[in-house]
Amino acid sequence: MKRISALILLNLAVSLLLSGCWSRRELNDLAIAVAAGVDKVGDRYRLSVQVAIPGQVASKKAGSSQAPATLYTAEGDTLFEAARRMTQISPRKIYFPHLRVFLIGESMARQGIAEILDFLLRDHEFRTDFFLVVTRGVTAEETLKIMTPLETIPANKLFNSLQTAAKAWSPSKAVTLDELINDLIKEGKHPVLTGLEISGDRNIGQTKENILNIYTPSQLQYSGLAVFKLDKLIGWLDEKDSRGYRFLIGEVKSSVGFERCKNQGKVVLEILKTNTKTKGKIVDSRPEMDIKVYVEANVASVECRGLDLTKPETITELETRMEEKVTGLLESVIAKVQKEYKVDIFGFGEVLRRSHPRVWAKMKEDWNEYYFPNLKTHIQVDYTIRRNGTTGNSFLNELKE
């Protein structure tokens, strides 16, 4: 009996130490943020938050007059203050753990984003798996007002589109908060972020008219890569240079390329996978980089006549020409960044630090100002065509004038 009484008392004592669900919050009391963006207005931050409307998203009724999401905007001397000021207009507390994408206005990015990133990393409500992008030629607030077809919530469109483009089309790069901060604190690498712009009529894009017809007058479109020097935006890479950048850092998983035929038309190639290996070395007290890029591809389509794909020499010639083309692409983007921006976004300094730590210790202070702009690179591309698709020679060879 004494033993039973002791166990009961022990259970009662332990139950008093349990906190229970003291911090729980009901779903009806929260506004689920799916996207957010920040712009600089003078010395103040303007925070815009796109909030999903659960009733509209879950509703199976067609023709609802209400949008599936709403936008709240507030200003403050700090980003945290702007977030709290939003309670003055939102009937519910903004809840950030389900954030899909965070937009940084171009003017804000040029002034520096370190303070913003510290808030996003430090606040316990933010997870680190959302994507960060820079709006191009438009504010983050304007971008979050655009209505999108197919994905009723614009934030889902932005997230899914960037994730798909990064895998299937090489110029875009999906960057999470952790990845961005890691690039910022590395001594031998500067970060890049994908750019986002509004194409078409912005005014119509903010209305439901934008999604009522097959043709969408205004669209959100990813465009190029934003180049940063530490935490400040200093310029942009166009689509061609963005593809070269991603080849150099070994992130191209799938893409499309082509080579012109000798007479007329093109041979289109589907890139299946790539692998890039970069090694640093010291030659005559100067750093140099050996870059080897391995590409595997299939023939996707043939738009020219007279090309015999059954001959091994035809494939060999095509591989050689593609190797020269990819090599030129990589040399071009390296030269542009060295000349115009003078910041190591490729991580060559990080490669040198790992292979020659003592040499790097002496060079790191002058790396971006002197060593990187004058860095000599040796590029070798191995382009292999595996298959010709589901057919051999094109039927175009059989057509007669």
C-alpha positions in Angstrom: 0.0 0.0 0.0 2.8 2.4 0.9 4.5 1.6 -2.5 1.2 2.4 -4.4 0.9 5.7 -2.4 4.5 6.6 -3.2 3.9 6.0 -6.9 0.8 8.2 -6.9 2.6 11.0 -5.1 5.5 10.7 -7.6 3.1 10.9 -10.6 1.4 14.0 -9.1 4.8 15.7 -8.6 5.9 15.0 -12.1 2.6 16.2 -13.6 3.1 19.6 -11.8 6.4 20.0 -13.8 4.7 19.5 -17.2 4.0 22.8 -19.0 1.3 21.5 -21.3 0.4 23.4 -24.4 1.0 26.8 -22.9 2.3 28.3 -26.2 -0.4 26.8 -28.5 -2.1 29.1 -31.0 -5.4 28.3 -32.7 -5.5 28.4 -36.5 -8.4 30.8 -36.4 -6.2 33.3 -34.6 -3.4 33.3 -37.2 -2.9 34.7 -40.7 -0.7 32.3 -42.6 2.0 34.3 -44.5 3.1 32.5 -47.8 5.3 35.3 -49.2 6.9 38.5 -48.0 8.9 41.3 -49.4 10.9 44.3 -48.2 11.6 47.7 -49.8 13.4 50.7 -48.5 11.4 53.9 -48.4 13.8 56.7 -47.3 15.3 55.4 -44.1 12.4 53.1 -43.3 11.5 49.5 -44.2 8.3 48.7 -46.0 7.3 45.1 -45.3 4.7 43.5 -47.6 3.2 40.2 -46.6 1.0 38.0 -48.8 -1.5 36.0 -46.7 -3.5 33.0 -47.9 -7.2 33.0 -47.3 -8.0 29.5 -46.2 -11.7 29.6 -47.1 -11.0 30.6 -50.7 -8.1 28.1 -51.2 -10.2 25.2 -49.8 -13.4 26.2 -51.5 -14.6 24.0 -54.4 -17.1 26.6 -55.6 -16.2 28.2 -58.9 -16.6 31.9 -59.6 -15.8 33.2 -56.2 -15.4 37.0 -56.3 -12.8 37.1 -53.5 -9.1 36.6 -54.2 -7.3 33.6 -52.8 -4.8 35.8 -51.0 -4.5 39.3 -49.6 -1.6 41.7 -49.1 -0.8 43.6 -46.0 1.8 46.4 -46.0 3.4 48.3 -43.1 6.4 50.6 -42.5 8.8 50.8 -39.6 12.3 52.0 -38.6 13.2 48.3 -38.3 11.8 45.2 -40.1 10.6 43.8 -36.8 8.7 47.1 -36.1 7.1 46.9 -39.5 6.0 43.4 -38.8 4.4 44.3 -35.5 2.8 47.5 -37.0 1.0 45.1 -39.4 -1.3 44.1 -36.5 -3.0 47.5 -36.9 -4.5 46.4 -40.3 -4.5 42.6 -40.0 -7.3 41.0 -38.0 -5.0 38.2 -37.1 -1.4 37.8 -36.1 0.9 37.2 -39.1 2.3 33.6 -38.9 5.6 33.2 -40.8 6.7 29.5 -40.5 5.0 28.6 -43.8 6.7 31.3 -45.8 7.6 30.0 -49.4 9.5 33.0 -50.8 11.0 36.3 -49.6 11.4 39.1 -52.1 14.0 41.9 -51.7 13.4 45.1 -53.7 16.3 46.1 -56.0 16.9 49.4 -54.3 16.9 47.7 -51.0 19.4 45.1 -52.2 21.8 47.9 -53.4 21.9 49.4 -50.0 22.7 46.1 -48.2 20.7 43.1 -46.9 22.7 41.9 -44.0 20.4 43.5 -41.4 17.4 41.9 -43.0 19.0 38.4 -43.1 19.9 38.7 -39.4 16.3 39.3 -38.5 15.1 36.4 -40.7 17.7 34.1 -39.2 17.3 35.2 -35.6 13.5 35.3 -35.3 12.2 31.9 -34.2 9.1 32.0 -36.4 11.1 32.0 -39.6 12.3 28.6 -41.0 15.2 28.6 -43.4 13.8 26.6 -46.3 12.1 29.5 -48.2 13.7 31.0 -51.3 15.1 34.5 -51.6 15.0 36.5 -54.8 15.6 40.1 -55.9 12.9 42.0 -57.7 14.3 43.6 -60.9 13.1 47.1 -62.0 10.1 46.9 -59.7 9.4 46.9 -55.9 8.7 43.8 -53.9 5.3 45.3 -53.0 4.3 45.7 -56.6 5.4 42.1 -57.4 3.3 40.6 -54.6 0.2 42.2 -56.0 0.3 40.3 -59.3 -2.4 37.6 -59.7 -1.2 34.3 -61.3 -3.1 31.6 -63.2 -2.7 27.8 -62.6 -1.4 28.4 -59.0 -4.1 30.5 -57.4 -1.8 31.7 -54.6 1.0 33.8 -56.3 3.5 32.6 -53.6 3.1 29.0 -54.7 3.7 30.0 -58.3 6.9 31.8 -57.4 8.2 28.9 -55.2 7.3 26.1 -57.7 8.4 28.0 -60.8 11.9 28.7 -59.3 12.3 25.2 -58.0 11.4 23.8 -61.5 13.5 26.3 -63.4 16.5 25.6 -61.3 16.3 21.9 -62.1 15.2 22.0 -65.8 16.5 25.4 -67.1 20.0 26.4 -66.0 19.9 30.2 -65.7 17.8 30.3 -62.5 19.2 29.4 -59.1 17.1 28.5 -56.0 18.8 29.9 -52.9 17.6 29.4 -49.3 18.4 31.5 -46.3 21.1 29.1 -45.0 22.8 29.0 -48.4 22.8 32.7 -48.8 24.3 33.4 -45.3 27.0 30.7 -45.9 28.0 32.4 -49.1 28.2 35.7 -47.3 30.5 34.6 -44.5 32.8 32.6 -46.8 36.1 34.4 -47.4 36.5 33.3 -51.0 33.0 33.5 -52.4 30.3 36.2 -53.0 26.6 35.4 -53.3 24.1 35.6 -56.2 20.3 35.6 -56.1 17.8 35.0 -58.9 16.1 38.1 -60.3 12.3 38.5 -60.6 10.5 40.9 -62.9 7.0 41.7 -64.1 6.4 41.3 -67.8 3.4 42.9 -69.5 0.8 45.3 -68.1 1.4 45.7 -64.3 -1.9 47.4 -63.7 -4.0 44.6 -65.2 -1.8 42.1 -63.4 -3.1 43.4 -60.1 -6.7 42.6 -61.0 -8.7 39.4 -61.6 -8.8 40.2 -65.3 -5.2 38.9 -65.4 -6.4 35.3 -64.9 -9.8 35.3 -66.6 -8.6 34.5 -70.1 -6.2 32.1 -71.8 -3.8 34.9 -72.5 -2.3 36.4 -69.3 -1.5 40.1 -69.8 1.0 40.3 -66.9 3.3 37.6 -65.6 5.9 37.1 -63.0 9.1 36.0 -64.7 12.5 35.0 -63.4 15.3 36.9 -65.2 19.1 36.6 -64.7 21.2 36.5 -61.5 21.9 39.4 -59.1 25.6 39.8 -58.3 26.5 40.8 -54.8 29.6 42.2 -53.3 29.3 41.0 -49.7 25.7 42.0 -48.9 25.2 44.7 -51.6 23.8 44.3 -55.1 26.3 45.6 -57.7 25.0 44.3 -61.0 23.2 41.6 -63.0 24.1 38.6 -65.2 21.9 38.1 -68.2 20.5 34.7 -69.2 23.5 33.6 -71.2 26.0 34.5 -68.4 23.8 33.0 -65.8 23.9 29.7 -67.6 27.7 29.9 -67.7 27.8 30.7 -64.0 25.8 27.6 -63.1 28.0 25.4 -65.3 31.1 26.7 -63.5 29.7 25.9 -60.0 28.4 22.5 -61.1 24.7 23.1 -60.5 23.3 22.3 -64.0 21.1 19.2 -63.6 19.2 19.5 -66.9 19.0 22.0 -69.7 18.9 22.6 -73.4 21.5 23.6 -75.9 21.9 23.6 -79.7 24.5 23.8 -82.4 23.9 25.3 -85.9 24.2 23.0 -88.9 26.7 23.8 -91.7 23.9 24.6 -94.2 20.8 25.7 -92.3 18.9 24.9 -89.1 20.0 23.5 -85.7 20.7 20.3 -83.8 19.0 20.6 -80.4 20.6 18.8 -77.5 19.0 17.9 -74.1 21.6 18.1 -71.3 21.0 15.2 -69.0 23.7 15.9 -66.3 26.9 17.8 -65.7 29.8 17.6 -63.3 32.3 20.3 -62.7 35.7 19.9 -60.9 37.8 22.9 -60.0 41.4 22.7 -58.7 43.6 25.6 -57.6 47.3 25.7 -58.2 50.2 28.2 -57.9 52.3 28.9 -60.9 55.2 31.4 -60.6 53.7 32.7 -57.3 50.4 33.3 -59.1 47.1 31.5 -58.5 45.5 29.6 -61.4 42.4 27.5 -61.8 42.0 24.2 -63.7 38.3 23.7 -64.5 37.0 20.5 -66.0 33.3 20.3 -67.0 31.7 16.9 -68.0 28.4 17.1 -69.9 26.2 14.3 -71.0 23.4 14.9 -73.5 20.9 13.4 -76.0 19.9 14.6 -79.4 16.5 16.2 -78.8 15.6 17.3 -82.4 17.2 17.9 -85.8 16.1 20.9 -87.8 18.7 20.5 -90.7 18.9 18.2 -93.7 21.8 16.0 -94.8 23.0 15.2 -91.3 23.8 11.5 -90.9 23.6 10.7 -87.2 24.4 7.0 -87.8 28.0 7.9 -88.6 30.3 8.0 -85.5 32.3 10.9 -87.1 29.1 13.0 -87.2 28.6 12.6 -83.5 32.3 13.2 -82.8 32.2 16.5 -84.8 29.0 17.6 -83.0 30.6 16.9 -79.6 33.7 18.8 -80.5 31.7 21.9 -81.6 29.6 21.8 -78.4 32.8 21.6 -76.3 34.0 24.7 -78.0 30.7 26.4 -77.5 30.5 25.6 -73.8 34.1 26.6 -73.3 33.4 30.0 -74.9 30.4 30.4 -72.7 32.4 29.8 -69.5 35.3 32.0 -70.6 32.9 34.8 -71.4 31.2 34.9 -68.0 34.5 34.7 -66.1 35.9 37.6 -68.1 32.8 39.7 -67.6 32.8 39.2 -63.8 36.5 39.8 -63.6 36.4 43.0 -65.6 33.0 44.6 -64.6 32.3 43.4 -61.0 35.6 42.2 -59.6 34.0 39.9 -57.1 34.5 36.2 -56.9 31.0 34.7 -57.2 32.4 31.4 -58.5 34.1 30.4 -55.3 37.6 30.2 -56.8 39.0 31.8 -53.6 37.3 29.1 -51.5 38.9 26.4 -53.8 42.3 28.0 -53.3 41.8 28.2 -49.5 41.1 24.4 -49.3 44.1 23.4 -51.5 46.7 26.0 -50.4 45.6 27.4 -47.0 48.9 29.1 -46.4 49.0 30.9 -49.7 45.4 31.9 -49.3 46.2 33.5 -45.9 48.6 35.8 -47.7 46.3 36.6 -50.7 42.8 36.8 -49.2 43.0 40.5 -48.3 43.7 41.5 -51.9 41.9 38.6 -53.6 38.9 40.6 -55.1 40.9 43.7 -55.8 44.0 42.2 -57.4 44.3 38.4 -57.6 40.8 37.5 -58.9 40.6 40.1 -61.7 43.9 38.8 -63.0 43.2 35.1 -62.3 44.2 32.7 -65.1 41.8 29.9 -65.8 42.2 26.7 -67.8 38.9 25.3 -69.0 38.4 21.8 -70.4 35.0 20.6 -71.5 34.2 16.9 -72.1 30.9 16.8 -74.0 29.4 13.4 -74.6 26.3 12.6 -76.7 24.8 9.4 -75.4 21.7 8.8 -77.6 20.0 10.1 -80.7 16.5 9.9 -79.3 13.9 7.4 -80.4 14.8 7.6 -84.1 18.0 7.7 -86.2 18.4 10.1 -89.1 15.7 12.7 -89.4 12.9 12.2 -92.0 13.8 15.7 -93.2 16.6 14.0 -95.2 13.9 12.2 -97.2 11.9 15.3 -98.1 12.4 16.5 -101.7 12.1 20.0 -103.0 
